Amino acid sequence: MKRLCLLLALLLVSAATAAPPAERVWLGAGGKRLPFETAAEAVDFLANARVVSWKELSTGITRPKKLVLERDGVRAHAVYHQIDRRERKVKRLRNGQLAHFLIDSHKSQVAAYELSQLLGLEGVPPTALREVDGRVGSVQLWIENAVTEQQRRERSLDPPDRVDWNQQKADQWVFDNLINNIDRNTGNTLIDEAWNLWLIDHTRSFGQDRQLPYPERISSISKELWAGLRALDEREVRGRLEPYLGKSELRALLVRREKLVEAIEARIARLGGERVVYERGKPWIAIGWTPVDESESSSGSSS
């Protein structure tokens, strides 16, 4: 009886706070909405627009650069990474994670974006490969008027809708398990003015480890991401990601995808689909939330 009352109470709370998800908007250097109608148009701009200027950022050990890009009167900021390092020995990172065959590559940035597109996950900003100052690297659209998760905590900013916030975080951890992102920290998650989460800095993703790095973080998943995860086609994945990942990294990715699907299916079988799979903006029995202030590494971005 107590359990039934708890479920009903949680359902009423989630129903009361349920609201349509905020629109994701790409903004230009002046804060105005960019004129791109599709992600492909944004990627084309990143790959081909003229580099007006650039400066090194103070955060990140790989010395990323902030670019100003311009084409046909449109200006936008972007972040440029140029690193392609691989290590064969086990290495312990600053956040305590062990990395087997550590990858730290700008190519992983593009791979993360391309995979997010296959999954229907909107939270990774458009990203492309291009040459800057004679060197090929990744260029990712800058998210304007955003704060990092670290800044959110320092300023004691609370999400206006905790249900939606935790739903977004749940999808983040599904994605991080899939891509073997061993470097998610409070410096590489952005929150825009509409409280949309943006996932950045994936240079240390797609290692060869076939185990899920954070199986304990798998709690729930959006209806859209669940459909995309189950529908991933091996041939299409290889076709989209082969320019950026090696054969071993691709094999490990596909194995992690199988394990991730199995883990979520087991959770659905144990708790029921209505408690695990959610649709943003609609009432949801909020069981297994990821806590708002879960213990992430608070170090800045190491990418």
ABEGO torsion letter per residue (X at the ends): XAAAAAAAAAAAAAAAABBBBBBBBBBBAAGBBBABABAAAAAAAAAABBBABBBBBABEAAGBBBBBBBBGGBBBBBBBBBBBBBBABBBBBAAGBBBBGBBBBAAAAAAAAAAAAAAGBAABBBBBBBBBGGBBBBBBBBBBGBBBAAAAAAAGBBBABAAAAAAAAAAAAAAAAAAGBAABBAAABBBBAAGBBBBBGAAABGBABABBABAAABABBBAAAAAAAAABBAAAAAAAAAAABBAAAAAAAAAAAAAAAAAAAAAAAAAEAAAABBBBGBBBBBBGBBBABBBBBABBBAX
